């Protein structure tokens, strides 16, 4: 256009010079020349002189852009003839051309420089900031990355006089999650940053460490890294990524309250610790268990707190633990109350009275208490409205060592260990038959009684071997409740001599199966008369008769002398 205008001027100059020497043609041609000028120097040709140059041709939001304009109506500063020419500069996302109009052809724009004065050469120079929002037109929109347009109009007109293209370079980041608790690992992805440049991540103006991923941009200015959300209060926080060149972008992350519990299940009266993050700054926070207040604390400046409480009496089940501050920030966790029993004593003997106390059972449910693996029922009761109970049980006879006591409501059960005493009873002292004595075949055995808290029974053993080997036992009588025993006819012993005696001993056994064993004593059993051979029986009879006769003779003789 500028070349066309320049050529037209030269042609016009040549025509005028040719007509200088011819007055007739000069007058005749004047009208023609003016017509030619009007046609050749068209509005488009005139506008070709109006142009603007931008430096730089691309930049980020809020960056400064220089604008140089030429060919615009000049101002006249001659005293008395003053004329001031002004232009308006617009920034828009909509494409238009010269002679298009602002508001008609361009409805989305922002006037970045209104009423700018043009000098007396039709030139101006200024700068403006790339706006973040286009809000002066009929429509409003955020400035996004990509191609935009700068328009210049005369201040008293909406007709576009000059156009220049401009590219918005807008570094941007996205978060893989825009809300979550303190401690969340968040992936930050960036684009349109400087190529191969170190990047830094800030959270509320404080540096945060990149825990994984890229620490510098790639050749395309992109990166992906991961950071951990630091301690901070509930609400919106700003994550900013920047490179060393100065490009930066931000994104919002909303911190949500988070309640954490040290143990997710336990028993009534257990001490439980809860921690909260992401609550309000320096706010009073109330902790409730199934709606009942159990603790009050105050958050620190980062919205964090830690508090302990005792689990209240509740039936078995899962309950909600809630933390809520004054600003209504809240979070909940579940806690399961389990069943448990306690024993008034965990060791004892047969017949001990043990009180079993339980919690965490079904409210108002029937409770059965059993003892040992064989589940001997030793007590029963009914739980109260909070799932608690207490019942006294008598410990039955059972083997020494650990035994299990269990309480059950049919759905929930809990056990505790009771240790039965393991002390042996005293050793019984043997009395009859004495060591080495001769006894009858239906021998009478006697020993001193012993006592034990768990009760006592005795086992009488007779053997032909002092070691009481299984093959030598001739009698074993257990479950004796008294400290003596007489052999029955069916149990009578065969006759022996002193060189082949019997041995006897007594085991003392208590109700917990503890036992002690006496030292063995020996005895022998004489032969019965009927078992003697016939000659021996005759000799004995004769001897007895003679002895009786002699005694009778002596008695008669003495009486005769009187």
C-alpha positions in Angstrom: 0.0 0.0 0.0 2.8 2.4 0.9 4.5 1.7 -2.5 1.2 2.3 -4.3 0.8 5.6 -2.5 4.3 6.7 -3.3 3.9 5.8 -7.0 0.7 7.8 -7.2 2.4 10.8 -5.8 5.2 10.6 -8.4 2.6 10.4 -11.2 0.8 13.4 -9.8 4.0 15.3 -9.7 4.9 14.5 -13.4 1.4 15.6 -14.5 1.6 18.9 -12.7 5.1 19.8 -14.1 3.8 19.0 -17.7 1.0 21.4 -17.2 3.0 24.3 -15.9 3.6 25.8 -19.4 0.1 25.4 -20.6 -2.5 27.6 -18.9 -5.4 26.2 -20.8 -4.6 22.6 -20.1 -3.7 23.6 -16.5 -7.2 24.8 -15.7 -8.8 22.0 -17.7 -6.8 19.3 -16.0 -7.1 20.6 -12.5 -10.5 19.0 -12.1 -9.2 15.8 -13.6 -6.1 15.7 -11.4 -8.3 16.2 -8.3 -10.5 13.3 -9.4 -7.4 11.1 -10.0 -6.1 12.0 -6.6 -9.4 11.2 -5.0 -9.4 7.8 -6.7 -5.7 6.9 -6.4 -5.2 8.2 -2.8 -8.2 6.0 -1.6 -9.0 5.6 2.1 -7.2 2.3 2.1 -4.1 4.0 0.7 -4.3 6.7 3.4 -4.8 4.0 6.1 -1.7 2.2 4.8 0.4 4.9 6.5 -1.2 4.1 9.9 0.6 1.2 11.5 1.6 0.0 14.9 4.6 -2.2 16.0 4.6 -4.3 19.2 7.6 -5.3 21.2 7.7 -8.0 22.2 5.3 -9.8 19.9 4.5 -12.3 22.6 4.5 -12.2 26.4 2.8 -13.5 29.6 -0.1 -11.9 31.4 0.8 -8.7 33.2 3.9 -8.3 31.1 4.8 -4.9 29.6 4.3 -4.5 25.9 5.7 -1.5 24.0 3.6 0.0 21.2 5.0 2.4 18.5 2.4 4.0 16.1 3.0 6.0 12.9 0.9 7.7 10.2 -1.8 8.8 12.6 -3.5 12.3 12.4 -0.9 14.6 13.9 -1.4 17.1 16.6 -0.9 20.8 15.9 0.8 22.7 18.7 0.9 26.1 16.8 -0.3 28.8 19.1 -3.7 29.8 18.2 -4.1 26.8 15.9 -3.8 24.1 18.5 -5.2 20.7 17.6 -4.7 17.6 19.8 -5.0 14.2 18.2 -5.7 11.2 20.5 -6.0 7.5 19.9 -7.4 4.6 21.9 -5.6 1.2 22.1 -7.6 -2.0 22.6 -6.6 -5.6 23.4 -9.0 -8.4 22.1 -9.3 -12.1 21.5 -11.5 -11.5 18.4 -10.0 -11.0 14.9 -11.0 -7.9 12.9 -9.5 -5.7 10.2 -9.1 -2.0 9.4 -12.4 -0.1 9.0 -14.1 -2.7 11.3 -15.7 -1.2 14.4 -15.2 -1.7 18.1 -18.5 -2.9 19.7 -19.9 -3.9 16.3 -17.3 -6.3 14.9 -15.3 -6.6 18.2 -17.4 -7.3 21.3 -14.8 -8.8 23.6 -12.0 -6.4 24.5 -10.2 -4.3 27.0 -9.1 -0.8 26.5 -5.5 -0.8 27.6 -4.6 2.8 26.8 -7.4 5.4 26.3 -6.9 9.0 25.0 -3.2 8.6 24.1 -1.8 11.9 22.6 -0.3 11.7 19.1 2.7 14.0 18.4 2.9 16.6 15.6 4.4 13.9 13.3 1.5 11.5 13.7 3.6 9.3 15.9 3.1 7.9 19.4 4.9 5.5 21.6 3.6 3.9 24.8 3.4 0.7 26.7 0.7 -1.4 28.4 0.3 -4.5 30.5 -1.2 -7.6 29.0 -4.5 -7.8 30.8 -5.8 -10.9 32.7 -9.4 -10.2 31.7 -11.3 -8.7 28.8 -14.1 -6.9 30.5 -14.9 -3.7 28.7 -17.0 -5.1 25.8 -20.4 -6.6 25.6 -18.9 -10.0 26.7 -16.4 -10.8 29.5 -13.7 -13.5 29.4 -10.4 -14.4 30.9 -7.3 -13.9 28.8 -6.0 -17.3 27.8 -2.9 -18.4 26.1 -2.8 -18.0 22.3 -3.3 -15.4 19.6 -4.8 -12.0 20.4 -5.1 -8.6 18.6 -4.2 -5.0 19.4 -6.4 -2.4 17.7 -6.0 1.4 17.5 -8.8 3.8 16.9 -9.0 7.6 16.9 -10.3 8.8 20.2 -13.4 10.2 18.7 -14.2 7.1 16.6 -14.8 3.4 17.0 -13.4 2.6 13.5 -10.2 0.5 13.7 -7.3 2.4 12.1 -4.5 -0.1 12.7 -4.1 -3.8 13.7 -1.3 -5.9 15.1 -1.2 -9.5 16.3 0.1 -10.5 19.7 0.6 -13.9 21.3 -0.1 -14.5 25.0 2.4 -16.9 26.4 0.7 -18.0 29.6 2.6 -20.6 31.7 0.0 -22.7 33.4 -0.1 -25.6 35.8 -2.7 -28.2 36.7 -3.1 -30.3 39.8 -4.2 -33.9 39.6 -6.4 -33.1 42.6 -7.6 -29.6 43.6 -8.7 -30.5 47.1 -7.7 -32.9 49.9 -6.1 -33.2 53.3 -2.8 -32.1 54.7 -0.2 -34.7 53.7 -1.8 -35.5 50.3 0.7 -36.1 47.5 -0.3 -33.9 44.6 1.0 -34.1 41.0 1.8 -30.7 39.5 1.9 -30.5 35.7 3.2 -27.4 33.9 3.3 -26.1 30.4 4.6 -23.1 28.5 7.6 -22.5 30.8 11.1 -21.8 29.6 12.8 -24.8 28.0 15.2 -26.8 30.1 15.0 -24.5 33.1 14.9 -25.3 36.8 11.6 -25.1 38.4 10.5 -24.3 42.0 7.1 -24.9 43.7 5.7 -22.7 46.4 2.7 -23.2 48.6 1.4 -19.9 50.1 4.7 -18.2 49.3 6.8 -20.9 51.0 9.0 -23.3 49.1 7.9 -26.9 49.2 10.1 -29.8 48.2 9.6 -31.8 45.0 9.4 -35.3 46.3 9.4 -37.0 42.9 9.2 -36.3 39.2 10.8 -33.4 37.2 12.9 -30.8 38.8 13.4 -28.9 35.5 11.4 -28.4 32.4 11.8 -30.4 29.2 12.6 -29.0 25.8 9.0 -28.1 25.3 8.8 -26.2 28.5 6.7 -28.8 30.3 7.1 -30.8 33.5 5.3 -33.0 36.0 6.4 -33.4 39.6 4.9 -34.3 42.9 4.7 -32.3 46.2 3.2 -33.0 49.6 0.7 -30.6 51.0 2.2 -29.1 54.2 0.4 -28.3 57.4 -2.1 -25.6 56.7 -5.6 -24.4 57.6 -8.9 -25.4 56.0 -9.7 -23.5 52.8 -8.1 -22.3 49.6 -4.3 -22.1 49.2 -2.2 -21.1 46.3 0.3 -23.4 44.6 2.8 -21.5 42.4 5.3 -23.0 39.9 8.1 -20.8 38.5 11.2 -21.2 36.4 14.5 -19.3 36.7 13.5 -17.2 33.6 10.7 -15.7 35.6 7.7 -17.5 34.2 5.2 -18.6 36.8 1.8 -20.0 37.1 -0.5 -20.7 39.9 -3.4 -23.0 40.9 -5.7 -23.3 43.8 -5.7 -26.2 46.3 -8.4 -26.5 48.9 -7.4 -28.1 52.2 -10.0 -30.2 53.8 -10.1 -31.2 57.5 -8.8 -34.6 58.3 -9.2 -36.6 61.5 -6.9 -39.5 62.3 -7.2 -42.0 65.1 -4.3 -44.0 66.6 -6.4 -47.2 66.8 -9.6 -47.9 64.9 -10.8 -50.3 67.6 -10.6 -50.8 71.3 -12.4 -51.3 74.5 -14.4 -49.2 76.8 -12.2 -47.0 79.0 -9.3 -47.4 76.6 -7.3 -44.2 76.1 -7.4 -43.1 72.5 -5.4 -40.4 70.7 -6.8 -38.5 67.8 -5.0 -36.0 65.6 -6.6 -33.4 63.3 -5.1 -31.4 60.4 -6.6 -28.8 58.1 -9.0 -27.2 60.6 -9.3 -23.5 61.3 -6.5 -21.4 62.7 -6.4 -21.2 66.5 -10.0 -22.5 66.8 -11.6 -24.4 69.6 -12.3 -27.9 68.5 -14.7 -30.4 70.1 -14.3 -34.2 69.8 -17.5 -36.2 70.2 -17.9 -40.0 70.5 -21.3 -41.1 69.1 -22.5 -37.6 69.7 -21.2 -37.4 73.3 -18.5 -34.8 73.9 -15.3 -36.5 75.1 -12.6 -33.8 74.6 -12.0 -30.1 73.8 -8.8 -28.7 72.4 -7.5 -25.7 70.4 -5.9 -25.9 67.0 -2.5 -24.3 66.3 -1.8 -21.7 63.7 -1.7 -24.4 61.0 -5.1 -25.8 62.0 -3.7 -28.9 63.6 -4.4 -30.5 67.0 -3.9 -33.7 69.1 -6.0 -34.8 72.0 -6.7 -38.0 74.0 -9.9 -39.3 75.5 -11.3 -42.4 77.2 -13.7 -44.5 75.2 -17.1 -44.2 77.0 -19.2 -47.2 78.0 -20.9 -48.5 74.9 -22.2 -51.8 73.6 -20.2 -53.7 71.1 -20.3 -52.0 67.6 -18.9 -49.3 65.4 -19.3 -45.6 66.4 -18.5 -42.3 64.8 -15.8 -40.0 66.3 -16.3 -36.4 65.1 -14.1 -33.4 65.4 -15.6 -30.0 64.7 -14.2 -26.5 65.2 -15.9 -23.1 65.7 -15.8 -22.4 62.0 -17.7 -25.7 61.3 -14.8 -27.5 59.8 -15.4 -31.1 60.6 -14.3 -34.7 59.9 -15.2 -38.1 61.2 -13.6 -41.5 61.7 -15.1 -44.8 62.8 -14.1 -46.6 66.0 -15.2 -50.1 66.9 -15.9 -50.9 70.5 -15.0 -54.5 71.3 -16.1 -56.9 74.0 -13.8 -57.4 77.1 -14.0 -58.9 80.5 -11.9 -58.4 83.7 -11.5 -60.8 86.5 -11.3 -59.7 90.2 -8.4 -62.1 90.5 -6.5 -63.9 87.9 -5.0 -66.7 90.1 -6.6 -68.9 92.7 -7.6 -72.3 93.8 -10.6 -74.5 93.4 -13.6 -72.9 95.0 -12.3 -69.3 94.6 -14.9 -66.6 94.2 -14.0 -64.6 91.0 -16.0 -61.6 89.9 -16.2 -61.3 86.1 -16.9 -57.7 84.8 -17.6 -57.1 81.2 -18.1 -54.2 78.8 -18.9 -53.9 75.1 -21.7 -56.5 75.0 -25.2 -56.2 73.5 -27.3 -53.9 75.7 -29.8 -55.8 77.9 -28.5 -59.2 76.5 -28.2 -62.4 78.5 -24.6 -63.2 79.5 -23.2 -66.7 80.0 -19.8 -67.2 81.6 -18.0 -70.5 81.0 -14.7 -71.9 82.4 -12.0 -74.1 80.8 -11.9 -75.4 77.2 -14.8 -77.7 78.1 -17.0 -74.6 78.6 -18.3 -75.4 82.0 -21.0 -72.8 82.8 -20.0 -71.0 86.0 -22.2 -68.0 85.9 -24.9 -66.0 84.1 -26.4 -62.5 84.2 -27.9 -59.7 82.0 -26.0 -56.8 80.6 -27.2 -53.3 81.3 -28.3 -50.6 78.8 -24.6 -49.8 78.1 -23.6 -53.4 77.5 -21.9 -53.8 80.9 -22.3 -56.6 83.5 -20.8 -58.1 86.6 -21.2 -61.6 88.0 -19.5 -63.7 90.7 -18.4 -67.2 89.8 -17.1 -70.1 91.8 -14.0 -71.8 90.2 -14.7 -75.5 89.8 -12.1 -78.3 90.1 -9.8 -78.1 87.1 -6.2 -78.9 86.3 -3.5 -76.5 87.4 -2.2 -73.9 85.0 -3.9 -71.5 82.7 -7.6 -71.8 82.1 -9.9 -69.7 80.0 -13.0 -67.8 81.3 -15.3 -66.6 78.5 -18.3 -64.4 78.6 -20.8 -64.4 75.6 -24.1 -62.8 74.7 -24.6 -65.0 71.7 -23.1 -62.5 69.2 -20.1 -61.1 71.1 -17.6 -62.9 73.3 -14.6 -62.0 75.3 -12.1 -64.1 77.3 -9.6 -63.8 80.1 -7.1 -66.1 81.6 -7.4 -67.6 85.1 -4.4 -69.4 86.4 -5.2 -72.3 88.7 -2.7 -72.8 91.5 0.0 -75.4 90.9 1.4 -75.9 94.5 1.4 -79.6 95.5 -0.4 -80.5 98.7 1.6 -81.7 101.8 3.1 -85.2 101.7 1.0 -87.7 103.7 2.8 -89.4 106.7 2.3 -93.2 106.6 1.1 -94.9 109.9 0.0 -98.5 109.4 1.3 -101.0 108.5 4.7 -99.8 109.8 7.9 -100.4 108.0 8.8 -104.1 107.9 5.7 -105.1 109.8 3.7 -108.3 109.3 0.1 -107.7 108.1 -3.0 -109.5 107.4 -4.0 -110.4 103.9 -6.9 -107.9 104.3 -4.5 -105.2 105.4 -5.6 -102.1 107.1 -3.8 -99.0 105.8 -3.7 -95.7 107.7 -1.9 -92.4 107.2 -2.1 -88.8 108.5 -4.7 -86.6 106.8 -3.4 -83.5 104.8 -5.3 -80.3 103.8 -5.2 -78.1 100.7 -7.3 -75.1 99.6 -8.3 -76.9 96.4 -9.5 -80.0 98.3 -7.8 -83.4 98.8 -8.3 -86.9 97.7 -5.8 -89.8 98.1 -4.5 -92.6 95.9 -3.3 -95.8 97.7 -0.8 -97.9 95.9 0.6 -101.4 96.7 3.3 -103.0 94.6 5.9 -105.7 94.7 8.5 -103.3 93.5 9.6 -100.3 95.5 9.7 -98.3 92.3 6.0 -99.0 91.7 6.5 -99.9 88.1 3.3 -100.5 86.2 3.8 -104.3 86.1 4.5 -104.4 89.9 1.3 -102.8 91.0 -1.1 -105.1 92.8 -3.5 -102.4 94.0 -4.2 -98.8 93.1 -7.2 -97.3 94.9 -7.9 -93.6 93.9 -10.4 -91.0 94.9 -10.2 -91.8 98.6 -11.6 -88.9 100.6 -10.4 -90.3 104.0 -6.9 -91.1 105.2 -7.5 -94.9 105.8 -8.4 -98.0 103.9 -9.1 -101.7 104.5 -8.6 -104.2 101.8 -11.7 -106.1 100.9 -11.8 -109.9 100.5 -11.5 -109.4 96.8 -8.4 -107.2 97.3 -6.7 -109.4 100.0 -3.0 -110.0 99.5 -1.1 -113.2 99.1 1.3 -114.3 101.9 4.9 -113.3 101.5 8.0 -113.5 103.6 10.3 -110.7 104.7 12.6 -111.2 101.8 9.8 -110.6 99.3 7.8 -107.8 100.9 5.0 -105.6 99.6 5.5 -101.8 99.3 2.9 -99.2 99.9 2.6 -95.5 99.5 0.0 -92.7 99.3 -0.5 -89.9 96.8 -2.1 -86.7 98.0 -4.0 -85.1 95.0 -5.7 -81.7 95.2 -8.6 -80.4 93.1 -6.2 -78.8 90.7 -4.5 -82.1 90.0 -1.4 -81.2 91.9 0.0 -84.2 93.8 2.6 -85.3 96.3 3.8 -88.8 96.9 4.9 -90.3 100.2 8.0 -92.4 100.7 7.2 -96.1 100.3 7.1 -98.5 103.3 7.5 -102.3 103.1 5.5 -105.0 104.9 4.8 -108.7 104.5 1.7 -110.9 104.9 1.9 -114.1 107.0 0.5 -117.5 105.8 -3.1 -118.5 106.8 -3.6 -121.8 108.8 -5.7 -123.3 106.2 -3.1 -122.9 103.6 -0.5 -124.9 105.6 0.4 -128.4 104.5 -1.4 -131.2 106.4 1.7 -132.5 108.5 2.3 -128.9 109.5 -1.3 -128.5 110.6 -1.1 -131.8 112.7 2.0 -130.7 114.4 0.5 -127.4 115.3 -2.7 -128.9 116.5 -0.8 -131.4 118.7 1.4 -128.7 120.0 -1.6 -126.6 120.9 -3.4 -129.5 122.6 -0.3 -130.3 124.7 0.1 -126.7 125.6 -3.5 -126.5 126.7 -3.2 -129.8 128.6 -0.1 -128.6 130.4 -1.7 -125.3 131.4 -4.7 -127.2 132.7 -2.6 -129.6 134.7 -0.7 -126.9 136.4 -3.9 -125.1 137.4 -5.4 -128.3 138.9 -2.2 -129.1 140.8 -1.9 -125.7 142.4 -5.5 -125.8 143.6 -5.0 -129.3 145.2 -2.2 -127.9 147.4 -4.4 -125.3 148.7 
